[in-house]
Amino acid sequence: MNLPGKTDGRLENRSNVFLSASLVTPSSSSPVRIRNLSPRGALIDGTALPLASIDVQLVRGRLRASGRVAWQDANLAGITFDEEIDVSAWVRRTEHSGQQRVDHLVAAVKRKEALPIGGKATPPPTLNSISVELDQISIRLASMAGMTTEVGEELIKLDILAQRLRQLAEGAQF
């Protein structure tokens, strides 16, 4: 890929990654994906990226790197950090309090086991109970402060799936 601002004589290798992060400017914050990373910079992609020379902070979990936009072209931008970062810390899987629980729930679903909710095993789900749970999840997500148009469109798809599940549960055809 031929990228603006890329020089052939880079002093450091970049790690190709696909990491979620936030890009914070003096006036906004937006989600981005880190596409590659080195101790002195990163290639990010996202929508509405700031123009070159804007001071930014790249944030991933508890990690923060201050710098500035070296170049920007459409949905890609190069960030130059003010100080070197520990790349291994940035690419390490970020754990949060609920991740282990989510991993266990996903494994239980794959094994077709009853899901432990609140420390207690629950009966196997029905189409109707799955539909109700999807509705509840959609409502919680829709009320979150950082809701974006893209997420809203995905919530509409979840609502349609919940309706279809209800129809299946009732024996209706769609």
Backbone bond lengths (Angstrom), bond angles and torsions (degrees), N, CA, C in turn:
res aa  C-N    CA-C-N  psi(-1)  N-CA   C-N-CA  omega(-1)  CA-C   N-CA-C  phi
1 M - - - 1.445 - - 1.520 107.89 -
2 N 1.313 117.40 129.25 1.449 121.98 179.25 1.516 108.62 -93.56
3 L 1.323 117.58 109.94 1.452 121.83 -173.27 1.512 111.10 -109.71
4 P 1.359 116.73 142.08 1.461 119.70 175.70 1.523 110.26 -59.59
5 G 1.315 116.51 143.49 1.453 119.78 175.87 1.516 114.12 80.06
6 K 1.330 118.84 -5.14 1.465 121.34 -178.28 1.523 108.46 -82.81
7 T 1.298 115.17 131.85 1.455 118.72 175.75 1.511 108.78 -110.87
8 D 1.321 115.63 150.15 1.458 119.85 -179.12 1.516 112.48 -74.21
9 G 1.332 117.79 -20.10 1.455 120.86 -175.65 1.520 113.61 -100.74
10 R 1.306 118.28 41.54 1.469 120.26 179.12 1.518 110.11 -60.43
11 L 1.334 115.40 140.78 1.447 120.38 -179.94 1.520 112.38 -82.09
12 E 1.330 117.52 -21.89 1.460 121.34 -175.10 1.517 110.57 -124.34
13 N 1.313 115.26 144.93 1.453 119.68 173.41 1.512 109.24 -75.61
14 R 1.308 115.43 149.48 1.458 120.42 176.94 1.516 108.90 -108.42
15 S 1.327 115.52 141.40 1.461 121.42 176.28 1.520 107.98 -89.93
16 N 1.337 116.69 123.01 1.454 120.30 175.23 1.517 108.49 -75.34
17 V 1.333 116.07 123.64 1.453 121.65 -175.40 1.526 109.09 -139.68
18 F 1.311 116.59 174.99 1.461 122.95 171.38 1.518 105.86 -144.02
19 L 1.338 116.12 85.80 1.453 122.43 -172.87 1.527 110.94 -118.45
20 S 1.308 116.72 140.45 1.463 121.46 174.03 1.515 109.01 -80.61
21 A 1.325 115.34 142.46 1.458 121.03 178.08 1.525 108.02 -157.66
22 S 1.319 115.72 179.45 1.462 122.15 173.77 1.515 107.92 -122.70
23 L 1.313 115.36 143.07 1.458 121.21 175.16 1.522 107.27 -110.66
24 V 1.334 115.58 119.25 1.459 121.18 -176.14 1.525 108.62 -109.35
25 T 1.330 115.63 128.24 1.462 122.21 174.58 1.525 107.40 -114.40
26 P 1.315 117.79 173.45 1.469 118.67 177.41 1.538 113.18 -58.70
27 S 1.339 117.69 -22.40 1.457 119.15 -175.56 1.531 114.80 -117.27
28 S 1.339 118.92 -5.77 1.466 118.81 -176.70 1.525 111.59 -159.51
29 S 1.322 113.43 173.61 1.464 121.76 174.05 1.517 106.61 -143.28
30 S 1.336 117.05 135.28 1.459 119.17 -179.65 1.523 110.06 -145.70
31 P 1.346 115.62 151.07 1.461 119.24 177.79 1.524 110.74 -72.49
32 V 1.324 115.61 141.99 1.471 121.64 177.21 1.527 108.55 -140.25
33 R 1.313 114.87 167.22 1.456 121.22 172.29 1.527 107.40 -115.77
34 I 1.318 115.47 133.27 1.466 120.59 175.93 1.519 105.94 -87.68
35 R 1.332 117.18 121.10 1.463 121.96 -176.69 1.523 112.01 -95.37
36 N 1.349 116.54 -35.62 1.458 119.42 170.80 1.517 108.17 -149.90
37 L 1.343 114.31 160.23 1.452 119.84 -168.22 1.518 109.89 -148.93
38 S 1.322 115.58 138.86 1.465 121.85 172.39 1.524 107.17 -136.88
39 P 1.316 118.19 171.49 1.465 119.03 179.07 1.530 113.66 -58.82
40 R 1.338 118.25 -24.29 1.466 120.89 -175.94 1.520 114.93 -111.42
41 G 1.358 118.53 -1.31 1.456 117.86 -178.35 1.513 114.00 -174.05
42 A 1.338 114.17 175.93 1.462 120.12 -178.23 1.520 110.02 -150.45
43 L 1.322 115.13 152.18 1.455 122.70 168.40 1.520 105.56 -103.40
44 I 1.331 116.40 126.06 1.456 120.06 179.81 1.520 109.72 -122.31
45 D 1.336 115.77 157.19 1.454 119.05 169.43 1.512 109.09 -131.43
46 G 1.297 114.78 149.58 1.457 121.41 -178.32 1.516 109.14 174.92
47 T 1.306 116.13 178.18 1.460 120.44 178.71 1.519 109.07 -97.86
48 A 1.307 116.36 151.13 1.465 123.02 177.15 1.525 112.33 54.23
49 L 1.313 116.55 50.94 1.470 120.46 178.83 1.528 110.40 -75.99
50 P 1.334 117.19 147.85 1.464 119.74 179.75 1.533 111.45 -69.87
51 L 1.310 115.05 158.70 1.464 121.53 -179.85 1.527 110.60 -74.90
52 A 1.328 115.90 167.21 1.461 122.43 178.44 1.521 110.94 -56.65
53 S 1.314 115.34 147.78 1.473 126.18 177.54 1.520 114.70 80.09
54 I 1.330 119.10 -0.74 1.460 121.41 178.17 1.525 108.70 -78.93
55 D 1.334 116.95 135.06 1.460 122.17 175.47 1.527 108.70 -72.60
56 V 1.333 116.19 134.40 1.461 121.53 -177.55 1.519 110.13 -138.49
57 Q 1.312 113.71 168.04 1.451 121.00 171.22 1.524 106.17 -133.38
58 L 1.329 116.99 125.98 1.457 123.16 176.86 1.523 106.60 -94.98
59 V 1.342 116.50 126.42 1.457 121.54 -173.91 1.521 109.37 -124.83
60 R 1.341 116.18 129.36 1.466 122.83 175.39 1.522 106.60 -136.85
61 G 1.329 115.99 104.93 1.459 119.44 -176.67 1.513 110.02 61.42
62 R 1.323 116.64 -123.14 1.472 121.19 179.20 1.522 112.88 -88.15
63 L 1.320 116.95 -5.43 1.462 121.35 -177.15 1.521 110.89 -87.34
64 R 1.335 115.75 140.91 1.468 121.85 178.78 1.522 108.88 -139.23
65 A 1.328 115.58 139.08 1.461 120.78 175.28 1.526 108.11 -134.55
66 S 1.313 116.14 119.36 1.466 121.19 177.53 1.517 108.89 -86.97
67 G 1.324 115.21 148.27 1.451 120.12 178.95 1.506 110.78 -177.63
68 R 1.333 114.88 -153.79 1.459 119.15 177.83 1.524 108.98 -146.36
69 V 1.325 114.02 158.82 1.461 120.36 178.86 1.525 107.15 -75.26
70 A 1.335 116.61 118.59 1.465 121.61 179.13 1.526 110.32 -80.01
71 W 1.337 116.40 -38.57 1.460 122.84 177.76 1.518 108.19 -157.69
72 Q 1.323 115.49 157.86 1.458 121.89 178.39 1.513 107.98 -145.30
73 D 1.326 116.05 133.32 1.462 121.51 178.31 1.522 108.03 -145.09
74 A 1.326 116.71 108.12 1.472 123.16 -178.61 1.528 109.87 57.37
75 N 1.336 117.67 -115.50 1.467 121.36 -176.58 1.523 113.06 -99.42
76 L 1.316 117.60 15.62 1.466 122.02 178.13 1.524 109.76 -121.09
77 A 1.325 115.67 148.72 1.468 120.31 175.36 1.517 108.94 -151.85
78 G 1.316 115.11 148.88 1.453 122.23 173.44 1.520 108.80 -103.56
79 I 1.321 116.31 131.85 1.463 122.05 179.47 1.526 108.20 -112.82
80 T 1.323 116.76 131.79 1.462 122.45 173.66 1.524 107.15 -106.14
81 F 1.338 116.41 123.87 1.459 120.48 -177.80 1.525 111.06 -82.24
82 D 1.342 115.29 148.67 1.461 120.82 177.06 1.524 111.55 -70.32
83 E 1.339 116.37 -34.75 1.461 122.10 179.22 1.520 108.56 -134.14
84 E 1.318 116.43 154.96 1.466 120.26 179.16 1.523 110.66 -63.60
85 I 1.342 114.52 144.88 1.462 120.83 176.07 1.520 109.19 -110.47
86 D 1.312 116.13 163.16 1.461 122.89 174.20 1.529 106.98 -90.44
87 V 1.316 117.00 99.33 1.464 121.88 -175.74 1.526 110.92 -57.34
88 S 1.317 117.90 -39.71 1.472 120.10 -178.21 1.527 111.47 -62.02
89 A 1.330 117.72 -34.25 1.469 120.25 177.40 1.528 110.55 -68.67
90 W 1.323 117.29 -35.62 1.458 121.47 -179.03 1.531 112.17 -72.68
91 V 1.325 117.63 -34.40 1.471 119.01 -178.08 1.522 112.55 -89.36
92 R 1.321 116.96 -12.14 1.460 121.03 176.54 1.517 108.74 -60.41
93 R 1.296 116.19 140.07 1.459 121.32 179.48 1.523 108.96 -58.67
94 T 1.333 115.37 125.82 1.461 118.95 179.38 1.512 108.67 -83.77
95 E 1.292 114.92 128.72 1.464 120.73 179.11 1.513 108.50 -102.33
96 H 1.287 115.89 140.10 1.450 119.71 170.68 1.513 107.24 -129.81
97 S 1.303 116.38 167.93 1.462 121.12 -168.66 1.513 113.86 -55.37
98 G 1.329 118.69 -32.30 1.456 119.83 -176.11 1.515 114.82 -95.25
99 Q 1.336 118.55 -5.27 1.462 119.79 -173.13 1.524 112.92 -63.68
100 Q 1.319 118.10 -42.37 1.458 120.05 -179.46 1.532 110.33 -63.31
101 R 1.331 117.05 -39.95 1.465 120.79 178.46 1.529 110.25 -63.12
102 V 1.327 116.78 -43.50 1.463 120.65 178.52 1.523 110.24 -61.41
103 D 1.329 117.41 -43.48 1.471 120.99 179.00 1.526 110.91 -59.29
104 H 1.346 117.34 -42.31 1.464 120.89 179.04 1.527 111.41 -66.00
105 L 1.337 117.24 -40.44 1.465 120.63 178.87 1.529 111.27 -63.92
106 V 1.318 116.62 -43.64 1.465 120.15 178.84 1.522 110.39 -62.41
107 A 1.320 117.49 -42.88 1.470 120.90 178.34 1.521 110.49 -62.32
108 A 1.335 117.94 -39.98 1.471 121.47 179.04 1.523 110.72 -64.57
109 V 1.318 117.25 -41.00 1.468 120.72 178.31 1.524 110.10 -62.71
110 K 1.328 117.15 -43.63 1.469 120.74 179.91 1.523 111.70 -63.47
111 R 1.334 116.52 -31.70 1.466 120.42 178.43 1.528 111.50 -86.95
112 K 1.346 116.75 0.15 1.465 123.59 -179.39 1.522 111.47 58.66
113 E 1.340 115.27 40.79 1.458 121.89 178.33 1.523 109.79 -97.43
114 A 1.328 116.13 161.92 1.457 120.78 172.64 1.520 108.08 -63.84
115 L 1.306 116.53 139.32 1.457 120.53 -176.84 1.515 111.50 -84.57
116 P 1.341 117.00 129.38 1.463 119.48 175.92 1.524 109.83 -79.64
117 I 1.316 116.87 111.95 1.461 122.00 178.23 1.524 107.31 -114.53
118 G 1.327 115.86 125.71 1.465 119.72 179.43 1.515 112.67 62.57
119 G 1.348 117.48 30.15 1.454 121.08 177.41 1.513 113.86 85.47
120 K 1.336 117.95 -7.23 1.457 121.36 -179.60 1.520 109.56 -115.31
121 A 1.324 115.63 142.03 1.461 119.44 176.19 1.518 108.60 -71.62
122 T 1.316 116.09 135.99 1.456 120.65 178.52 1.523 108.53 -104.97
123 P 1.325 117.26 156.97 1.453 119.18 177.60 1.518 110.27 -64.62
124 P 1.329 117.00 158.74 1.469 118.86 178.86 1.536 110.20 -55.98
125 P 1.314 117.10 142.80 1.457 119.87 -176.23 1.526 112.20 -70.53
126 T 1.311 114.41 152.43 1.458 121.54 172.28 1.524 107.41 -105.54
127 L 1.307 117.05 166.80 1.459 119.67 176.67 1.529 110.42 -58.97
128 N 1.316 116.12 -39.56 1.458 119.75 179.99 1.531 111.57 -66.60
129 S 1.333 117.93 -43.24 1.468 119.46 -179.33 1.536 110.96 -67.08
130 I 1.327 116.91 -34.21 1.470 120.23 176.38 1.524 109.13 -65.17
131 S 1.322 116.84 -42.86 1.456 121.50 179.06 1.524 110.99 -60.30
132 V 1.323 116.96 -45.74 1.467 121.50 179.59 1.528 109.97 -62.06
133 E 1.327 116.66 -43.72 1.463 119.41 -179.45 1.527 111.41 -64.79
134 L 1.337 117.55 -39.56 1.466 120.39 176.16 1.526 110.73 -61.34
135 D 1.323 116.83 -41.73 1.469 120.47 176.67 1.522 110.96 -59.14
136 Q 1.328 116.95 -45.19 1.470 120.96 -178.52 1.524 111.27 -65.09
137 I 1.311 116.46 -40.86 1.466 120.41 177.70 1.525 109.95 -63.05
138 S 1.320 116.98 -45.11 1.470 121.23 179.85 1.517 111.20 -59.66
139 I 1.320 116.86 -42.40 1.470 120.77 -179.96 1.529 110.21 -64.06
140 R 1.343 116.89 -43.78 1.472 119.49 179.41 1.526 110.95 -63.68
141 L 1.335 117.14 -44.15 1.461 120.25 -179.70 1.522 111.60 -65.41
142 A 1.332 117.26 -40.15 1.464 120.95 -178.86 1.523 111.97 -64.59
143 S 1.314 117.64 -25.50 1.462 120.10 -177.79 1.524 113.12 -91.35
144 M 1.331 118.40 -0.10 1.468 121.36 179.83 1.525 110.51 -72.81
145 A 1.316 115.76 146.53 1.457 122.25 -174.81 1.527 113.35 -62.95
146 G 1.318 119.23 -36.91 1.458 121.82 -174.59 1.516 114.33 -88.38
147 M 1.323 118.65 24.42 1.460 122.11 -176.16 1.531 110.41 -61.80
148 T 1.332 116.76 132.23 1.452 121.89 177.64 1.523 109.40 -115.28
149 T 1.320 116.48 166.92 1.466 121.27 179.38 1.521 110.77 -60.43
150 E 1.356 117.01 -42.42 1.461 119.85 -178.83 1.520 111.53 -61.73
151 V 1.332 116.65 -42.24 1.462 120.50 179.40 1.526 109.47 -67.41
152 G 1.338 116.58 -38.54 1.460 120.60 177.72 1.513 111.93 -58.63
153 E 1.332 116.48 -40.87 1.469 120.39 178.29 1.530 110.77 -64.86
154 E 1.315 117.47 -38.07 1.463 120.72 177.61 1.529 110.90 -67.94
155 L 1.334 117.37 -34.14 1.465 120.85 177.29 1.530 110.87 -65.47
156 I 1.329 116.53 -35.92 1.466 119.65 176.16 1.526 109.77 -62.71
157 K 1.323 117.00 -40.73 1.469 120.60 177.44 1.527 110.77 -62.98
158 L 1.349 116.65 -40.88 1.469 120.12 176.65 1.528 110.99 -61.20
159 D 1.336 116.39 -40.82 1.459 120.29 179.28 1.526 110.68 -63.22
160 I 1.320 117.20 -41.14 1.468 120.78 178.53 1.526 110.01 -63.31
161 L 1.328 116.96 -42.87 1.466 120.27 177.96 1.524 111.14 -62.42
162 A 1.336 116.65 -40.83 1.471 120.16 178.33 1.522 110.19 -61.75
163 Q 1.327 117.25 -41.35 1.466 120.63 178.49 1.528 111.16 -63.86
164 R 1.336 116.47 -41.81 1.471 120.11 179.04 1.525 111.49 -63.85
165 L 1.330 116.12 -39.70 1.463 119.62 176.92 1.526 111.08 -62.64
166 R 1.332 116.30 -41.64 1.474 119.66 177.34 1.514 110.55 -60.76
167 Q 1.336 116.86 -42.09 1.449 121.44 179.18 1.540 111.05 -62.53
168 L 1.337 115.05 -42.16 1.484 118.72 177.11 1.522 110.47 -63.07
169 A 1.319 116.29 -40.57 1.464 120.93 -179.42 1.525 110.42 -63.21
170 E 1.311 116.86 -33.81 1.464 121.41 -179.37 1.522 111.69 -87.58
171 G 1.335 117.39 -1.89 1.462 120.67 179.42 1.504 113.68 80.71
172 A 1.331 117.50 12.49 1.453 120.70 -179.68 1.519 111.13 -84.08
173 Q 1.300 116.88 153.03 1.464 122.43 175.64 1.524 108.21 -96.15
174 F 1.326 115.69 146.74 1.473 118.92 175.71 1.492 110.15 -133.02
